[in-house]
Amino acid sequence: MEVEVPPPTAMDLVAEFIKKRYDDIVNKYVQDGGWEPWFQSEFLDFIKITAGENQRYSGREELIWDKPHDKDKVDILTFYMIGKENFVEAIEFKCASTRQDYHETDLGRRMKADIKKLRDGMPFVKKFVLADQKMFYAVSIGIALDPVSATYTENALTELLGNKWSSFSWIPEDSSKRTITAFTYWGHADR
């Protein structure tokens, strides 16, 4: 009998974060330069506040792999508990930007690179990261604020992963505002 693996918490938290910080996200999106570091930092703070006492550790730009991937960092690493069991999530973000992406296909291309990094790194996760964990998740999240980029990203992920990814869109009540689409892919390793 196959046991269903629950999804990582990052996906629900990103949806909640996008809804709560919609205006901030749109404002950062249209600024010069990439807004990805801002999103990562604010999302990390959101994780810490939301998880409360279940949170064991959260940090940015963490080195979690042994050689040959020992120079690669994950954007966010978070350890938490559900009941008496420990979980860890390594999260990579890509945020589409009017200034960073020169073509609508760039977000999908950059997400594919993150997914490859996570997949290639899974067998090389350092022992201390996995020490007492029930489950290790590798999560890739891409955020798009324009429909053309969202469509290209959807096509790129389907080409790479078939149907093994998901997305959700946050559509504000005011239809003149931007829709935010988040794309997610995750893999896991039982401990």
Residue pairs with C-beta under 8 A, 6 or more apart in sequence:
5 135
5 188
5 190
7 186
8 87
8 89
8 137
8 139
8 186
8 188
9 51
9 80
9 87
9 89
10 76
10 78
10 89
10 91
10 137
10 139
10 141
10 184
10 186
11 139
11 141
11 166
11 184
11 186
13 43
13 46
13 47
13 50
14 43
14 141
14 182
14 184
15 168
15 170
15 182
16 46
16 50
17 42
17 43
17 46
18 25
18 143
18 170
18 180
18 182
19 170
20 46
21 42
21 46
22 170
22 172
22 177
22 180
24 42
25 35
25 39
25 143
25 145
25 180
26 145
26 177
26 178
26 180
28 35
28 38
28 39
29 35
29 95
29 96
29 97
29 98
29 145
29 178
30 98
31 99
32 99
33 97
33 99
33 100
34 95
34 97
34 99
34 100
35 95
35 97
36 93
36 94
36 95
36 97
36 100
39 93
39 95
39 143
40 60
40 75
40 76
40 93
41 60
43 76
43 93
44 58
44 59
44 60
44 76
47 55
47 58
47 76
47 78
48 55
48 58
51 58
51 78
51 80
54 80
54 81
54 82
55 78
55 79
55 80
56 79
56 80
56 81
56 86
57 77
57 78
57 79
58 76
58 77
58 78
58 79
59 76
59 77
59 78
60 75
60 76
60 77
61 73
61 74
61 75
62 73
62 74
62 76
62 77
62 90
63 70
63 71
63 72
63 73
63 126
64 73
64 74
64 77
64 90
64 121
64 125
64 126
64 129
65 72
65 121
65 124
65 125
65 126
66 124
66 125
66 126
67 124
68 124
69 117
69 120
69 121
69 124
70 124
72 117
72 121
74 90
74 91
74 92
74 118
75 91
75 92
75 93
76 89
76 90
76 91
76 93
77 88
77 89
77 90
77 91
77 129
78 88
78 89
78 91
79 86
79 87
79 88
79 133
80 86
80 87
80 88
80 89
81 87
85 134
85 135
86 132
86 133
86 134
87 133
87 134
87 135
87 136
87 137
88 129
88 130
88 133
88 135
88 136
88 137
89 136
89 137
89 138
89 139
90 118
90 121
90 125
90 129
90 136
90 137
90 138
90 139
91 139
91 140
91 141
92 114
92 115
92 117
92 118
92 138
92 139
92 140
92 141
93 141
93 142
93 143
94 107
94 110
94 111
94 114
94 140
94 141
94 142
94 143
95 142
95 143
96 106
96 107
96 142
96 143
96 144
96 145
96 146
96 149
96 153
100 106
101 107
101 110
101 149
104 146
104 148
104 149
104 151
104 152
105 152
105 156
106 149
107 142
107 144
107 149
107 152
107 153
108 142
108 152
108 153
108 154
108 155
108 156
108 157
109 156
110 142
111 140
111 142
111 153
111 156
111 157
111 183
111 185
112 156
112 157
112 160
114 140
115 140
115 160
115 161
115 185
118 138
118 139
118 140
118 187
119 138
119 187
121 138
122 136
122 138
122 187
122 189
125 136
125 189
129 136
130 136
130 189
130 191
133 191
134 190
134 191
135 188
135 189
135 190
135 191
136 188
136 189
136 191
137 186
137 187
137 188
138 186
138 187
138 188
139 184
139 185
139 186
140 184
140 185
140 186
141 182
141 183
141 184
142 153
142 182
142 183
142 184
143 180
143 181
143 182
143 183
144 150
144 153
144 180
144 181
144 182
144 183
145 178
145 179
145 180
145 181
146 178
147 179
150 167
150 169
150 179
150 181
153 181
153 183
154 167
154 183
157 165
157 183
157 185
158 165
161 185
164 185
165 183
165 184
165 185
166 183
166 184
166 185
167 181
167 182
167 183
167 184
168 181
168 182
169 179
169 180
169 181
169 182
170 179
170 180
170 181
170 182
171 179
172 178
172 179
